[in-house]
């Protein structure tokens, strides 16, 4: 087990013990020193009572977080749309002993999701996303599974110019590590790899993968037609594979790096 996963497991054990004493609580706030944050809950003759910063929803933890905090998400399934604005946060999902994510973030029903306008030439377009990162926020997400619950058909039926994505980043920065998406289209046809070829996440669109990519990453696209307009301002590699499966494709046709 590498150092990162060992540290993650130590944190898992610590916070799991905390959450076990707070039934129904699923997310805990961690300060930049790695400690569970404490808050004053009441004051009486015996002094101030401190309670840990734990929350039953991820969004409530986001709302309470200060700039630079981390949000630890206990194992489980959460049906929420997350919005992060103007904060520097680290979202960490619980993992098993092999580093696999134990946290699934499910999309709420399509009709309840907030929708954001997007630039698409001169025509009006909009997009709904399960995680919305906006307004100069800087967010790192690790060890999460984002499930769209196969609701893309609802958006396509409503309007061909209404998109549905796992993560949207608008005037902000999003970094993903070991984030998997599923249920956003007929297939998750785009992989994001780091410079060593390790998978960082899977996406339903090339645009979503590019938004999440860092310089030096590679975006691998399944063979087929991809009706997307792309603007790329990062040093990344685009390539395609005839088949994307559970394992890394044995061979990919590599395209030149795009800047």
N, C-alpha and C positions, 0 to 999 in steps of 0.2 A: 504494500500500500504506500503511495507516495505521500510526501509531506502535506500537500494540500488536502488530500482526502483524510489523512489522519487528523489534521486540525479541524476539518469539517465534522468528523465523527465526534471529536471531543465536544464541539459546540452543540451537536445534535443531542448528546447525552445530557449536557448541562441544561439546555433549554427544555428538553423532553421532561426532565424531572420537575422543572418549574411548571410546565403546562399541565402535568399530571395533577397538580393541586388546584388547577383552575379549569373545571369542566366546561367545555364549549368554547374554549379560547384557542385560536389557531395561529396567531402571529405575534411575535415578540420584537420589541425595539432594542437594538444593540447600539451602544455609542461607539465612537471611533477608536476607543481603547479596548473594545471587545467585551464590555460589561453590559448586562441587562440594565436598562434604564429604570430608575426608581422615581416615583412621583408622590407628592404629599397628598394623601387621600382625606385626612381629617386631623384636627388638632383639638385636644382636650387637656385636662389637668395633668395627664401623664405624658404629654408631649405630642409630637407630630407622628402620625402613622404613615409609613411609606409602603407603597404597593408597587409591584413590578409593572412595567409598561407592556401589558399583553392585551391582545384584542381578538375579537371573534371574527373579524374580517380583515382581509389584506388592505382594503381601501381605508378603513379606519386607522390602521397603523400608518399608512402613507400620510394621511391627513395630520396625524399627531407627530410625525417625524420632523426632526430638525435637519438642517443642511449638514451632510456628512454622516448621517446615521445609516445603519444597516437594518434591514427587516428580515428576520429569520422566520421562515414559513414552515410550520410543522407538517409532517406527512398527512396527506389527505387530499380530498377533492374540494375545490372552491369554485362556486359559480358566481363570478363577478366580472364586471368590466372595470379595469383599473385606469385611473387618470393621474399622471404625475406632472406637475407644473412647477418650474422654477426651483427645483431642489436637486441636490447631488445625493443620490441614494444608491444603495446596493441591496438588491433583492436576492436572497439566498434560499433555495428550496432544500428541504431535508433529503439526504441520500442514504442508500443502503451501504453495506460494507464494501461493495464493489464500485461505489461512486455513482450508481444509477439513481435518477431522480425518483422521489416518492411523492412528489407534489404535482397535481394536475389542476390547471386553471381552466375551467370550462366557460365558454361564452354563455351569457344569459340568452333568453329568447330574443330573436332578431328584432321584434317590434319594440323592445325595451332599450335597445342600445342607442347611445348617443352617436350622432353622425357629424363628421367634419367636412367642410368644403376642401377640395383639392384643385390644384392647377392642372388643367388639361387643355392646353391650347386656348382657344377662344370660347370653348364650350363649357357650360357649367357641369361640374362633376362633384361627387361626394364619396366619402369612404367611412366605413365603420370599422373599428379595430377593437380587439379584446383588451389590448394594452395601448394606451395613448400617452406618448411622451412629448411634452410641449413646453413652450415658453422658457427657453434657456435651461431646461432640466438636463442633468447629466446622470444617466442611469446605467448601472451594470446589473444584468440579470443572469443568474447562474442556476443550473439544475432545476429547470421547470419544464413541464409539458403543457402546451397551450392547445386546447381542443375547441375547434369551431363548431362541433356537433353537427357537421354536414349541413349547415344552414346557408351555404352559398346560393342554393337554388332560390331561396326566399328573396335575396337581394337581386338576383338576375331577373326574377319574375317581376319585381317592383320596377326596376329600371336598369337598362344595360349600362348606364353611367354611374351606377351605385356599386362601389367595391366593398369587399369584405376581407379583412386581413387579420393576422395574428397580432402584429405590432405596427404602429404608425409613429413616425418620428417627424415632428414639425418644429423647425427652429430650435432644435435640441440635439442631444447626442445619446445614442443608445449602444451599449456593448453587450453582446450575448455570448455566453459560454455554456455549452452543453444544454441548449434549449431546443426542444423538439416541438414541431407543430403538427397537428393532425386535424382532419375533418374540416378543412377549409375549401377543398375542391375535390374533384374526382381522385386526385392524387397529390401528394406533396412532392412536386416535381423538381425542386431546387434544393441543393445542399450547399451549405457554407462551410468551408474548410479553413483551418489555420495554415500557416506557412509550413507546418510539418505534415500536413495531410490529415490531421485529426478533425473529425466532424464537430463543428460548433453549434449547428442547428439545421433544421429543415424548414422549408418555406413553400407556400403555394405559388408565389410569384417571384420573378427575378428582382423586381423593384424592392420587395421586402428584404430579400437577402442582401442586396447592395446597401440598403439603409443600415443594416446591422453589421456590415463588414468593416474591418479595419484595414489599413494599408498592409499589403503583403498577403492578404487572404485570397482564397480562390472560390469562385462561384461556379458550381457544376450544375448544368441544366440537363434534364432528360430530353432526349430527342423528340421533336414535335414542333408545332406551331405555337409561338408565344406572342400574342397580340398586345405588346406593351411598348410604350415610348420610354426610353431610358435616358437619364442624364447621370453621368458618372464623373465624379470629381475626386476619386481615390485611385491609388496605384494598386489595382487588383488584377487577378487573372480570371477570364471567363473561359469555360470549357464545357463540352457536352459529353454525355454518356448515353449510349443506346438503352441502358437499363440501370435504374437506381433501385437498389434493394436494401435489405437489412445490413449488408456488408458493403465495404468500399468497392466500387467498380474496379475490375482488374485493369482495364485500359480505358483511357479517355482521350479524345481528340482535343488537344490543347490549342487555344487561341492565343494570340499575342496579348501581353499585359495591356490593360487599358488605363489611361491616366485621365 
